[in-house]
Amino acid sequence: MTPYCIVLADDHVLVRQGLRRILEGRADLKVIGEANDGLELLNLLMTVSPDMIILDIFMPNLRGLRRFMRSRG
């Protein structure tokens, strides 16, 4: 079974660590990357193709879901 690939994007490292711990406790989920802000997320998405992104919409540097979606074009 191929795991469901996830990217975590949050400017709080403890939040990302907690989410990673919870998600990786399941065999069907795999965290393939983490981003600290919106620009880092966009750069990461140039190299990985997750099935899902868990996104904090109030991150620094390109915050907000609307701006994120607009930048993905």
KOLPA-76176 format. One record per residue (C-alpha): chain; x, y, z. Coordinates in nm, 2 decimals. Layout:
 chain   east  north     up
     A      X      Y      Z
...
This chain:
 chain   east  north     up
     A   0.00   0.00   0.00
     A   0.14   0.34  -0.10
     A   0.12   0.60   0.18
     A  -0.07   0.92   0.14
     A   0.20   1.19   0.11
     A   0.16   1.51   0.32
     A   0.34   1.85   0.34
     A   0.31   2.05   0.67
     A   0.33   2.43   0.65
     A   0.32   2.62   0.97
     A   0.55   2.88   1.12
     A   0.54   2.72   1.46
     A   0.79   2.43   1.48
     A   0.62   2.27   1.78
     A   0.29   2.25   1.58
     A   0.47   2.08   1.29
     A   0.65   1.84   1.52
     A   0.32   1.75   1.69
     A   0.14   1.70   1.36
     A   0.42   1.49   1.22
     A   0.42   1.27   1.52
     A   0.05   1.21   1.50
     A   0.05   1.15   1.12
     A   0.35   0.93   1.11
     A   0.19   0.70   1.37
     A  -0.02   0.57   1.08
     A   0.12   0.34   0.82
     A  -0.09   0.49   0.55
     A   0.04   0.85   0.60
     A   0.39   0.99   0.53
     A   0.51   1.35   0.58
     A   0.73   1.43   0.29
     A   0.82   1.79   0.37
     A   0.78   2.09   0.60
     A   0.77   2.46   0.54
     A   0.81   2.75   0.79
     A   0.64   3.01   0.57
     A   0.45   3.06   0.25
     A   0.76   3.12   0.03
     A   0.93   2.82   0.17
     A   0.62   2.62   0.09
     A   0.62   2.73  -0.27
     A   0.98   2.64  -0.31
     A   0.92   2.30  -0.16
     A   0.63   2.23  -0.39
     A   0.87   2.27  -0.68
     A   1.04   1.96  -0.57
     A   0.77   1.74  -0.41
     A   0.41   1.65  -0.51
     A   0.21   1.58  -0.20
     A  -0.14   1.44  -0.19
     A  -0.23   1.70   0.07
     A  -0.10   2.01   0.24
     A  -0.18   2.09   0.60
     A  -0.15   2.47   0.58
     A  -0.15   2.74   0.84
     A  -0.32   3.03   0.66
     A  -0.16   3.29   0.89
     A   0.21   3.23   0.81
     A   0.46   3.50   0.74
     A   0.58   3.56   0.38
     A   0.29   3.49   0.15
     A   0.03   3.42   0.41
     A  -0.33   3.34   0.35
     A  -0.50   3.07   0.14
     A  -0.62   3.31  -0.12
     A  -0.26   3.44  -0.19
     A  -0.13   3.08  -0.19
     A  -0.39   2.96  -0.44
     A  -0.33   3.27  -0.67
     A   0.05   3.20  -0.67
     A  -0.01   2.83  -0.77
     A  -0.19   2.97  -1.08
